């Protein structure tokens, strides 16, 4: 698979929606993830990321303007032992609870489908990072309608064992802007992952569409120790 420029990819797409990037730093020492949210409606744009234990959650920036919390208020990132879960919805909790009861990542998601927000039927995108004893692997999932038909759910899981240094994968909810919004197509895109967290976060934030971007979360996990550092950027401050 050809590696694409993540910067160019984001700059040329005004509305990829919500996106997950998972990979390994160029020096091989860090497990890396990033999650961003965008919004076209006032309700979607009225959000920020806040820390919540070892993970994060979304909350309304202005509670008085919160309309429907059902699909916009959730915990995108949770940590279960040596596993870090990253998703674009409340399926974070589904994965956490399933894996806590010895189900696999894929098995945990079998009870879920795409979001019930017709006619878009927004895909549920999810990722799991497994850092243990100096080893690192990850997997990504997308649950999407069958070409806009809500009667069928198409389920795709992509697993990356012994993650390669300097490489990551990018998956997002929408192929591009539109009405209805077209779902992401194909397998996660191969992108480069740098060593510097601030550099990576700043590139992502400045590349996202200025009108539609809402919040960004980036985390670098030391594969040898499990220690991590994180960065949150919110458009609403």
Secondary structure, 3 states (H helix, E strand, C coil): CCCCCHHHHHHCCCCCCCEEEEEECCCCCEEEEEEEEECCCHHHHCEEEEEECCEEEEEECCHHHCCCCCCCCCCCEEEECCEEEEECCCHHHHHHHHHHCCCCHHHHHHHCCCCCCCCCCCCEEEEEEEEECCEEEEEEEEEEEECCEEEEEEEEEEEECCCCCCEEEEEECECCCCCCCCECCCCCEEEECCCCHHHHHHHHHHHCCCCCEEEEEEEEEECCCCCEEEEEEECCC
